[in-house]
Amino acid sequence: MEEKYCWRCDMKVKMLNDEEFNLCREAFIHGKKVVDEELLRRNIPSYIWLEKIETFEKFRYLIEMYRLITGEYESNPNAILHHQRSQFGKECPNCEKLFRTPIAKYCPSCGYGAENLTKV
């Protein structure tokens, strides 16, 4: 996990690596079972983390897994699902924000690389 700028959220957030993202996805799909297994693996008592969350019940375990991994509570499940580091591109050498996709050729935040784009 690393903290990087997210252009959708317009702020720095904790980006999940692929392994961490897969844990969140599995928690979303399979619920409590996956979160309990990760708590056991990390040697954390489950009563500390599995609290009542004021949100749709179907997102409960996705949000709990994200909080377990990052230590931060994120109330927006869609934000969690787009904070996978590999969904973004490289870091801009000029402004250090991430390119929006892995195949992006320029940085829309500062314009770095735009001079290499062909004009139609």
Disulfide bonds with the S-S distance in Angstrom:
none
